[in-house]
Amino acid sequence: NVSRLYSHLIYEIVNDWFLPVKIEVRTSMFNHDPRGVWTGLIPDNRVPVIVTDIARGGILPSETCINELSRLGYRPRHDVIMMNRTTDSTGHVNGVAVQGRKTGNSVKGAIVLYPDCMLATGVSMIKAIEINEKIIGHRNLGTREVSGQSRRKIERTKKPATPGGMAGKLFINDFT
């Protein structure tokens, strides 16, 4: 189930990659003892987060990420990029065509998520990242992917994935 996968995945991403903030919380024991304070690190939900919905395979994963981030106190912006793959005369995929987009003016200082469970060749994902890089005016080299395959590797190989081999992909681009 794609929703369940991304529900779990977004919590892992927030815990592992979002910057933490130190907090102190008085426990119920504080009324009896001044040492009754819990101190720890939690994800800083003041950091702006943008979920970029690649309207091909990323609609459901994006919706799930937005819902889960909202539960955690984040106020994610929802960007949408509509695209379809293009093919050559033999039917092989040779790129993507952007049909439209609803994106904000700035991604500076934000963590941008690109949930896309299809990610067969990576071309749609690369195009979405390039669109955001144009918005801020420079190429960002901070792109990471949950499964550990780098964007540069995807750009270099551009080979189709094996069936089921690309489930659960979610790129993170830190535009800070």
WOPE-V957914 format. One record per run of one state. SS is the DSSP state (alpha for helix, beta for strand, coil for the rest). FROM is the first residue (numbers start at 1). TO is the last residue. If there is no record, write none. Layout:
BEGIN
[[SS/FROM/TO] [SS/FROM/TO]]
END
This chain:
BEGIN
[[coil/1/1] [alpha/2/17] [coil/18/19] [beta/20/26] [coil/27/27] [alpha/28/31] [coil/32/36] [beta/37/43] [coil/44/48] [beta/49/55] [coil/56/58] [alpha/59/71] [coil/72/76] [beta/77/87] [coil/88/92] [beta/93/102] [coil/103/110] [beta/111/115] [coil/116/122] [alpha/123/136] [coil/137/142] [beta/143/145] [coil/146/150] [alpha/151/157] [coil/158/169] [beta/170/174] [coil/175/176]]
END
